[in-house]
């Protein structure tokens, strides 16, 4: 908290006026960053995220992703106030959105708006810069081939990080060498993704308006966003109803869901260890049975 006055100078410069601090209260915001609700005497509350100075490129990427999603005029995201660094930390300042309770109508609207965002077109997969998934670097080079992109810059990337931790996964080479078999009669198109869409990164205002936050965005197969919503729960049948009515999924999604969540299982192992390695191996075994 020692550099909070310096951060407020940056906020004031961005806003073009002086902002007087009333209080800054530590709140939960995941296990990666320090998070604070900042009350100001002459403006609405702000949400502040802090990390080490080296984390600045990832805060910048998050800010750019939020603005890119906002420009689709679909699902709500927190407005970006500013980002920057001091000698002690890097930081990202966002609009603070109060949270309310979910409802069936709110879940359906979230599914509808997410589907609309996924219709944002691009000619290539990847993104304008690399970012991170949690605290794991996530490479996003431009590509016109989704299967190669997912194989090389998602699965192979995570397998490599796991190997550095001394964990080898049985059957991973056979899976990677036959990944094309999961895309027979299915050609993904680039969609703007949230990239880290689990229940903890989606919420509702007190009026029931859905919003999403903490993105790891890039342009990829929209099924990856939908797959991750199943991994930890938090999305009910109304959400999927709203999505399907707006942008129906391919029948093969039921199989590819396991393939896409393997990326997150590997990432969670690389971040947290524990039983995620067993989950990843179980998914690999299940996928190997699907290969002709």
LUMMARDREN-780897 format. One record per atom (N, C-alpha, C): residue in one letter; x, y, z. Coordinates in steps of 0.05 Angstrom, whole numbers, plus 32768, in hexadecimal, padded with zeros to 4 digits. Example, Ala and Ser with C-alpha at 12.3 -4.5 7.8 and 13.67 -1.06 7.14 Angstrom:
2
A81087F8E809C/A80F67FA6809C/A81087FBE809C/S81017FD3808E/S81117FEB808F/S81028001809D/
***
This chain:
292
X80107FE88000/X800080008000/X801180198000/X802C80178003/X803D802E8006/X803C80407FED/X803780347FD6/X803780447FBD/X801B804D7FB4/X8007804B7FC6/X7FEC80527FBF/X7FEA80707FB7/X7FF780827FC5/X7FF5809E7FBC/X800080A27F9F/X801580947F98/X801F80967F7D/X800C808B7F69/X7FFE80757F70/X7FEA806A7F5E/X7FD3807D7F5A/X7FCC808B7F70/X7FB6809E7F6D/X7FBD80B67F5D/X7FD780BD7F5D/X7FE080D27F4B/X7FDB80CA7F2E/X7FE180B07F28/X7FDC80A67F0D/X7FBF80A67F06/X7FAE809F7F19/X7F91809F7F14/X7F8880BB7F0F/X7F9180CE7F1F/X7F8980EA7F1C/X7F9280F57F01/X7FAA80EE7EF8/X7FB480F77EDF/X7FA380EC7EC8/X7F9C80D27ECA/X7F8B80C67EB6/X7F6F80D27EB5/X7F6480D97ECC/X7F4980E47ECD/X7F4981027EC7/X7F60810F7EC8/X7F62812B7EC2/X7F58813C7ED9/X7F5781317EF1/X7F4F81407F09/X7F5B81337F21/X7F5B81417F38/X7F6581367F50/X7F5081237F5C/X7F5A810C7F66/X7F4880F97F73/X7F5280F57F90/X7F4080FA7FA2/X7F4780F97FBF/X7F4080DD7FCA/X7F5480D07FD5/X7F5080B67FE1/X7F4080B77FFB/X7F2C80A77FFD/X7F1D80A48015/X7F26808B8025/X7F2780758016/X7F30805C8023/X7F388048800D/X7F4880358015/X7F50801F8003/X7F4F80058013/X7F3C7FF4800C/X7F387FDB801B/X7F407FC3800B/X7F507FB28017/X7F587F998009/X7F407F878006/X7F3D7F7C7FEE/X7F277F6A7FE8/X7F317F527FD9/X7F217F3D7FD8/X7F297F257FC9/X7F297F2B7FAB/X7F3C7F207F9C/X7F3D7F247F80/X7F4D7F0F7F72/X7F4D7EF67F7D/X7F5D7EE17F71/X7F777EDE7F81/X7F887ECC7F78/X7FA07EC67F87/X7FB97ED27F79/X7FB57EE17F64/X7FCC7EEC7F55/X7FD37F087F5D/X7FBF7F197F61/X7FC47F357F67/X7FBA7F3D7F83/X7FC57F547F8C/X7FB97F627FA3/X7FA27F737F98/X7F8B7F737FA4/X7F747F817F9A/X7F687F937FB0/X7F5E7FAB7FA8/X7F547FBE7FBA/X7F3B7FCC7FAF/X7F287FD17FC0/X7F127FE37FB9/X7F1A7FFE7FC3/X7F1B80127FB1/X7F24802C7FB8/X7F0D803F7FB8/X7F07804B7FCF/X7EF1805E7FD2/X7EFD807A7FCF/X7EF1808A7FBD/X7EFA80A57FB8/X7EE580B97FC1/X7EEE80D07FCB/X7EDC80E37FD6/X7ECB80F27FC1/X7ED580F37FA8/X7EC781027F94/X7EC280F27F7B/X7EC280D87F7D/X7EBC80C77F65/X7EB280AC7F6E/X7EAA809B7F5B/X7EA180807F61/X7EB8806F7F6A/X7EB380587F77/X7EC980477F80/X7ED8803B7F68/X7EF180347F6E/X7F0280287F59/X7F0C800D7F63/X7F157FFD7F50/X7F207FE27F56/X7F3D7FE37F4F/X7F4F7FDE7F62/X7F6C7FDF7F5E/X7F787FC47F60/X7F887FBC7F4C/X7F977FA37F4D/X7FB57FAA7F4C/X7FC47F9D7F5E/X7FE17FA37F60/X7FF07F897F5E/X80097F8B7F53/X801B7F747F52/X80377F7F7F50/X804A7F6D7F4C/X80667F757F49/X806A7F867F30/X807E7F977F2F/X80827FA87F17/X80847F987EFE/X808F7F7F7EFF/X80927F6E7EE8/X80777F657EDC/X80617F697EEB/X80477F607EE1/X803A7F757ECF/X80467F8C7ECC/X803A7FA27EBC/X80307F997EA0/X80407F8A7E91/X80367F827E76/X801C7F737E77/X80187F637E8C/X7FFF7F547E8E/X7FE87F667E96/X7FEC7F7A7EA7/X7FD77F8D7EAD/X7FD07F9D7E93/X7FE47FA57E84/X7FDE7FB37E6B/X7FCE7FA17E58/X7FD57F887E56/X7FC67F757E45/X7FA97F737E4F/X7FA57F717E69/X7F8A7F6F7E74/X7F7A7F887E6D/X7F867F9F7E70/X7F797FB87E6A/X7F717FB97E4D/X7F837FB17E3B/X7F7D7FB17E1E/X7F667F9E7E18/X7F667F877E25/X7F517F737E21/X7F367F7D7E29/X7F357F8A7E41/X7F1C7F957E4B/X7F117FAA7E37/X7F237FBB7E2D/X7F1A7FD07E1B/X7F117FC37E00/X7F1E7FAE7DF8/X7F167FA27DDF/X7EFB7F947DE2/X7EF67F887DF9/X7EDC7F7C7DFE/X7EC67F927E00/X7ECD7FA87E0D/X7EBA7FBE7E10/X7EB27FC97DF5/X7EC47FC97DE3/X7EBF7FD57DC8/X7EAC7FC47DB8/X7EA67FAB7DC0/X7E937F9A7DB2/X7E767FA27DB9/X7E737FB27DCE/X7E587FBA7DD6/X7E467FA27DDB/X7E517F8E7DE8/X7E417F767DEF/X7E407F737E0D/X7E4F7F617E18/X7E4E7F5D7E35/X7E5E7F727E44/X7E557F797E5B/X7E637F8E7E6A/X7E7D7F857E76/X7E917F967E77/X7EAA7F917E85/X7EB17FAB7E94/X7EC27FA97EA9/X7ECA7FC17EB7/X7ED97FD47EA5/X7ED27FEE7EA8/X7EE180027E98/X7EFD80057EA3/X7F1080097E91/X7F2C800C7E99/X7F30802A7EA0/X7F3C802F7EB7/X7F42804A7EBF/X7F5F80517EB7/X7F7280417EC0/X7F8E80447EB9/X7F9E802C7EC2/X7FB7802B7EB9/X7FCA80177EC3/X7FE580237EC3/X7FF880187ED1/X801380237ED2/X802480157EE7/X803980237EF0/X804B80177F03/X8058802C7F14/X806080247F2C/X807180347F3E/X808A80247F42/X809C802E7F53/X80B4801F7F59/X80AE80057F68/X809680047F75/X808F7FEE7F86/X807D7FDA7F78/X806D7FE37F65/X80597FD17F5B/X804F7FDA7F40/X80417FC77F32/X80317FCE7F1A/X80147FCD7F23/X80037FDB7F14/X7FE77FDC7F1D/X7FD47FE07F05/X7FBB7FD87F0A/X7FA67FDC7EF7/X7F8E7FE77F07/X7F827FFD7EFD/X7F6B80097F0A/X7F5380077EF8/X7F3D7FFC7F03/X7F257FF77EF4/X7F0C80037F02/X7EF780067EF3/X7EDD800C7EFF/X7ED67FF67F13/X7ECB7FFE7F2A/X7EC27FEB7F3E/X7EA47FE67F38/X7E9D7FCD7F32/X7E817FC67F2D/X7E767FB67F44/X7E627FC17F52/X7E567FB27F69/X7E497F997F5E/X7E497F847F6F/X7E3E7F6A7F67/X7E237F657F74/X7E127F577F65/X7DF87F4E7F6F/X7DF67F307F6C/X7DDE7F267F6F/X7DDA7F097F6D/X7DD27F017F50/X7DDB7EE97F48/X7DD37EDF7F2D/X7DB67ED77F2C/X7DAB7ED77F14/X7D8F7ECE7F10/X7D8F7EBF7EF6/X7D797EB07EF1/X7D777EA17ED8/X7D777EB47EC0/X7D697ECB7EC2/X7D687EDE7EAC/X7D847EEB7EA8/X7D927EF07EBE/X7DAD7EFB7EBC/X7DC07EE77EAF/X7DBE7ECE7EB6/X7DCF7EB97EAB/X7DCA7EB77E8D/X7DB17EB77E85/X7DAA7EB57E69/X7DB57ECD7E59/X7DB27EE57E65/X7DBD7EFC7E58/X7DDB7EFB7E55/X7DE87EF17E69/X7E057EEE7E67/X7E0D7EDC7E50/X7DFF7EC57E4D/X7E047EB37E37/X7DFF7EC07E1C/X7DEA7ED07E1B/X7DE37EDE7E02/X7DF97EF27DFA/X7E017F027E0E/X7E157F177E09/X7E307F0C7E03/X7E387EF67E11/X7E517EE97E0B/X7E517EDF7DEE/X7E3B7ED27DE6/X7E397EC97DCA/X7E3C7EDF7DB6/X7E317EF67DBD/X7E337F0E7DAB/X7E507F177DAA/X7E5E7F177DC1/X7E7A7F1F7DC1/X7E8B7F0C7DB0/X7E847EF27DB1/X7E937EDE7DA2/X7E907EE17D84/X7E7C7EF07D7B/X7E797EF57D5F/X7E8B7F0C7D55/X7E9B7F187D67/X7EAE7F2C7D5E/X7EC37F1F7D4C/X7EC47F277D32/X7ED57F197D1F/X7EF27F227D1E/X7F037F117D16/X7F1F7F177D10/X7F287F037CFA/X7F3E7F0A7CED/X7F487EF97CD8/X7F5C7EE57CE2/X7F657EE87CFB/X7F7A7ED77D05/X7F747ED07D22/X7F817EBA7D2B/X7F807EB27D47/X7F987EC07D55/X7F977EBF7D6F/X7FAC7ECD7D7F/X7FA37EE97D87/X7FB77EFA7D8C/X7FAF7F157D96/X7FC67F287D90/X7FC27F417D96/X7FD67F567D90/X7FEF7F537DA2/X7FEC7F457DB9/X80037F427DCB/X7FFE7F297DDC/X80147F207DE9/X80117F0A7DFC/X80047F157E15/X7FF97F037E25/X7FEE7F0A7E3F/X7FF37EF47E52/X7FE17EF07E66/X7FE57EDA7E79/X7FCA7ECE7E80/X7FCB7EB57E88/X7FB47EA67E92/X7FBA7EA07EAF/X7FAD7EAE7EC2/X7FB77EAE7EDD/X7FD17EBE7EDD/X7FE67EB17EE7/X80007EBD7EE6/X80127EAF7ED2/X80077E9E7EC1/X80167E8F7EAD/X80177E9F7E93/X802E7EA47E88/X802F7EB27E6E/X80207EA27E59/X80117EB17E48/X80017EA47E33/X80087EB17E18/X80177EA27E07/X801F7EAD7DED/X80087EAE7DD9/X80067EC47DCA/X7FF07EC97DB8/X7FF97ED17D9C/X800B7EC37D90/X80147ECB7D75/X7FFD7EC87D61/X7FFD7ED97D4C/X7FE97ED87D38/X7FEB7EBD7D29/X7FD47EB17D22/X7FD47E987D14/X7FBA7E967D04/X7FBB7E897CED/X7FA27E837CDD/X7F997E677CE1/X7FA87E577CF1/X7FA17E3B7CF6/X7F9C7E367D13/X7F827E337D1B/X7F7B7E317D37/X7F877E177D43/X7F857E017D35/X7F8E7DE87D41/X7FAC7DE97D48/X7FBC7DF47D36/X7FD97DF87D3B/X7FDD7E0B7D52/X7FCE7E217D52/X7FD07E347D68/X7FCB7E287D83/X7FB57E197D85/X7FAD7E0D7D9E/X7FC17DF77DA7/X7FCA7DE87D93/X7FDE7DD37D99/X7FF87DDF7DA3/X80037DF37D95/X801D7DFD7D9B/X801E7E127DB2/X800A7E247DB2/X800C7E3B7DC5/X7FF97E397DDD/X7FEB7E237DDE/X7FDA7E1D7DF6/X7FE37E037E03/X7FDE7DEC7DF6/X7FE57DD37E03/X80037DCE7E05/X80117DD07DEF/X802E7DCB7DEF/X803C7DDE7E02/X80337DF77E02/X803E7E0B7E15/X803B7E027E32/X80237DF97E39/X801E7DF17E55/X802C7DD77E5C/X802D7DC47E49/X803C7DAC7E4E/X805A7DB27E53/X80657DC57E44/X80807DCC7E48/X80857DD87E64/X80737DE97E6D/X80767DF47E88/X80747DDE7E9D/X80627DCA7E98/X805F7DB47EAC/X80797DA47EAD/X80857D9F7E96/X809E7D907E95/X80B47D9D7EA5/X80B47DB87EA5/X80C87DC77EB4/X80C47DC27ED2/X80AB7DBB7EDA/X80A57DB57EF5/X80A97D977EFC/X80B27D887EE7/X80B87D6C7EEB/X80A07D5A7EE7/X808B7D647EDA/X80737D547ED6/X806F7D4D7EB9/X80707D337EB3/X806C7D2A7E98/X80507D1D7E96/X80427D217E80/X80277D167E7D/X80277D007E68/X801D7CE97E6F/X801D7CD27E5D/X80097CD77E47/X80127CD17E2E/X80007CD47E17/X7FFF7CEF7E0B/X800D7D037E16/X800A7D1E7E0C/X80157D217DEF/X802A7D137DE8/X80347D157DCC/X80207D097DB9/X80147CF37DC0/X80007CE77DAE/X7FE77CFA7DAB/X7FE07D077DC1/X7FCA7D1A7DBF/X7FD07D317DAD/X7FE87D3D7DB1/X7FF07D547DA1/X7FF27D4D7D84/X7FFD7D367D7E/X80017D2D7D62/X7FE77D277D54/X7FD27D227D63/X7FB87D1B7D57/X7FA27D2F7D5E/X7FAA7D477D64/X7F967D5B7D6D/X7F827D627D56/X7F8B7D5F7D3D/X7F797D657D27/X7F607D547D27/X7F617D3D7D34/X7F4A7D2B7D33/X7F327D367D42/X7F367D4A7D53/X7F217D567D62/X7F137D6D7D52/X7F1D7D727D3A/X7F127D887D2B/X7F087D7F7D0F/X7F017D667D0D/X7EF67D5C7CF4/X7EDA7D697CF0/X7ED67D757CD8/X7EBD7D827CD2/X7EB77D9A7CE4/X7ECB7DA57CEF/X7EC87DBD7D00/X7EDF7DD07CFB/X7ED97DE87CF2/X7EEE7DFC7CED/X7EE87E157CFE/X7EF67E187D14/X7EF27E307D25/X7EF97E497D17/X7EEB7E5F7D1E/X7EF17E7A7D14/X7EFB7E8A7D2C/X7F0B7E9E7D27/X7F157EAF7D3E/X7EFE7EBF7D4B/X7EFC7EBC7D65/X7EE87ECA7D75/X7EF77ED87D8B/X7EED7EF07D93/X7EF97EFE7DAA/X7EF17EEE7DC3/X7F047EE57DD2/X7F007ED57DEA/X7F057EE47E03/X7EF77EDD7E18/X7EFF7EE67E33/X7F197ED87E3A/X7F1A7EBE7E36/X7F337EAF7E3A/X7F367EA17E55/X7F287EAB7E69/X7F2A7E9F7E84/X7F0F7EA07E92/X7EFB7E967E83/X7EDF7E997E8B/X7ED67E837E9D/X7EDB7E867EB7/X7ECF7E757ECB/X7EBD7E857EDD/X7EAF7E787EF0/X7E9B7E867EFF/X7EA67E9D7F10/X7EBF7E9C7F17/X7ECB7EB27F27/X7ED07ECB7F17/X7ECF7EC97EFD/X7ED47EE07EEC/X7EBB7EEA7EDE/X7EA47EE37EE8/X7E8A7EEB7EDD/X7E787EF27EF4/X7E697F087EF1/X7E577F107F07/X7E407F217EFD/X7E317F2C7F10/X7E197F3C7F09/X7E187F547F1B/X7E0E7F6A7F11/X7E097F827F21/X7DF17F7E7F33/X7DEC7F8F7F46/X7DD47F8D7F56/X7DBA7F8D7F46/X7DBB7F997F2E/X7DA37F997F1C/X7DA27F807F0A/X7DB57F6E7F0D/X7DB57F567EFE/X7DC37F577EE3/X7DD27F6D7EDD/X7DE07F6F7EC4/X7DFA7F5E7EC6/X7DFE7F4C7EB2/X7E167F3C7EB3/X7E2F7F4C7EAB/X7E467F447EB7/X7E5F7F507EAE/X7E757F3B7EB2/X7E8B7F3E7EA3/X7EA27F2C7EA6/X7EBB7F3C7EA9/X7ED07F2F7EB4/X7EE87F3E7EBB/X7F007F2B7EBC/X7F177F357EC2/X7F307F257EC4/X7F357F147EAB/X7F357F207E93/X7F387F117E7B/X7F557F087E76/X7F577EF37E64/X7F707EEB7E59/X7F6B7EE97E3A/X7F637EFF7E2F/X7F567EFF7E14/X7F6A7EF97DFD/X7F5E7EEE7DE8/X7F6B7EEB7DCE/X7F557EE37DBB/X7F5B7EDF7DA2/X7F487ED67D8E/X7F4D7EB87D8A/X7F387EA87D90/X7F3A7E8B7D8D/X7F1F7E7E7D89/X7F1E7E647D8C/X7F057E567D89/X7EF37E5C7DA1/X7EDB7E667D9C/X7EC97E6E7DB1/X7EC37E577DC5/X7EC67E3E7DBB/X7EC07E277DCC/X7ED27E277DE5/X7EEA7E337DE3/X7EFC7E337DFA/X7EF07E427E11/X7EE37E597E0C/X7ED57E677E21/X7EBF7E577E2D/X7EAE7E4B7E1C/X7E987E3B7E26/X7EA17E237E36/X7EB77E167E2D/X7EC17DFE7E3B/X7EC97E057E58/X7ED67E1B7E5C/X7EE07E227E77/X7EC97E287E8A/X7EB27E317E7F/X7E9C7E377E91/X7E927E1D7E9F/X7E987E067E94/X7E907DED7EA0/X7EA37DE37EB5/X7EBB7DED7EB5/X7ED07DE07EC6/X7ECB7DE47EE4/X7EC37DFC7EEC/X7EBF7E027F08/X7EA27E097F0E/X7E917E087EFB/X7E757E0F7F00/X7E707E2D7F01/X7E587E347F0B/X7E517E517F0D/X7E3F7E5A7EF6/X7E3A7E497EE3/X7E297E517ECC/X7E137E3C7ECA/X7DFA7E457ECA/X7DE47E317EC9/X7DD97E2D7EAD/X7DC47E1E7EAB/X7DB87E177E91/X7DAE7E307E82/X7DA67E457E91/X7D9D7E5D7E84/X7DB37E6B7E74/X7DCB7E6A7E7F/X7DE27E757E71/X7DE77E687E56/X7DE77E4D7E57/X7DEC7E3E7E3E/X7DD47E417E2A/X7DBC7E447E35/X7DA57E487E24/X7DA87E637E15/X7DB07E787E24/X7DB37E927E17/X7DC97E917E02/X7DDF7E827E07/X7DF47E817DF4/X7DEC7E717DDB/X7DE07E5A7DDF/X7DD87E497DC8/X7DC37E567DB6/X7DB17E667DC2/X7D9D7E747DB2/X7DAA7E897DA0/X7DC07E947DA9/X7DCD7EA97D9B/X7DE37EA07D87/X7DF17E8B7D8F/X7E087E827D7F/X7E0C7E647D85/X7DFC7E537D78/X7DFC7E367D7E/X7E187E297D7B/X7E1E7E167D8D/X7E377E097D8D/X7E367DF07D7A/X7E4E7DE97D70/X7E517DD17D60/X7E4E7DB87D72/X7E437DA27D67/X7E3E7D8A7D76/X7E587D7F7D82/X7E6F7D837D75/X7E887D787D7F/X7E937D867D97/X7E867D9B7DA0/X7E8F7DA97DB8/X7E907D977DD0/X7E7F7D837DD2/X7E7E7D727DE9/X7E997D637DED/X7EA67D5D7DD7/X7EC07D507DD8/X7ED67D647DDC/X7ED57D7A7DCC/X7EEA7D8E7DCE/X7EEA7D9D7DE8/X7ED47D9C7DF7/X7ED47DA97E12/X7EEA7D9E7E23/X7EEE7D837E22/X7F047D777E32/X7F1F7D807E28/X7F227D827E0D/X7F3B7D8A7E02/X7F427DA77E0A/X7F2E7DB87E0A/X7F327DD47E11/X7F377DD87E2F/X7F297DC97E40/X7F2E7DCC7E5C/X7F487DBF7E66/X7F547DAE7E55/X7F6E7DA47E5B/X7F827DBB7E5E/X7F807DCF7E4E/X7F917DE67E50/X7F907DF27E6C/X7F787DF57E76/X7F757E017E91/X7F7E7DEF7EA7/X7F797DD57EA3/X7F837DC27EB7/X7FA27DC27EB9/X7FAF7DC37EA2/X7FCC7DC57EA1/X7FD57DDF7EAE/X7FC77DF57EA7/X7FCF7E0F7EB2/X7FCB7E0F7ED1/X7FB67E047EDB/X7FB27E037EF7/X7FC77DF27F05/X7FCF7DDC7EF8/X7FE57DCD7F03/X7FFF7DDE7F04/X80047DEC7EEE/X801D7DFC7EED/X801C7E137F02/X80047E1C7F08/X80027E327F1C/X80017E287F38/X7FF17E127F3D/X7FEB7E0A7F58/X7FF37DEE7F5F/X7FFA7DDD7F4B/X80027DC27F51/X7FEA7DB17F5A/X7FEF7D9F7F6C/X7FD97D907F78/X7FCC7D7D7F65/X7FB27D797F68/X7FA37D657F59/X7F9D7D6C7F3D/X7FA57D847F34/X7F9F7D8C7F19/X7FAE7D7B7F05/X7FC57D707F0D/X7FD47D5E7EFB/X7FC47D457EF6/X7FB77D3A7F0A/X7FA67D237F06/X7F8E7D297EF4/X7F827D417EF8/X7F6C7D497EE6/X7F757D4B7EC9/X7F8D7D567EC5/X7F977D597EAA/X7F9C7D3D7E9D/X7FA87D2C7EAD/X7FAE7D117EA2/X7F947D027E9C/X7F807D057EAD/X7F667CF87EA8/X7F5A7D037E8E/X7F5C7D1D7E89/X7F527D287E70/X7F617D1E7E58/X7F7C7D1C7E5A/X7F8C7D117E44/X7F837CF47E3E/X7F7F7CE47E53/X7F777CC97E4F/X7F5C7CC77E41/X7F4A7CD97E49/X7F2F7CD97E3D/X7F317CE17E1F/X7F427CF57E19/X7F447CFF7DFE/X7F527CEA7DEC/X7F657CDB7DF6/X7F737CC77DE7/X7F607CB17DDD/X7F4B7CAC7DED/X7F377C987DE5/X7F277CA17DCE/X7F267CBB7DC9/X7F167CC77DB3/X7F257CC77D98/X7F3F7CC37D9A/X7F4F7CC47D81/X7F4C7CAA7D71/X7F457CAB7D58/X7F417C937D48/X7F5A7C827D46/
***
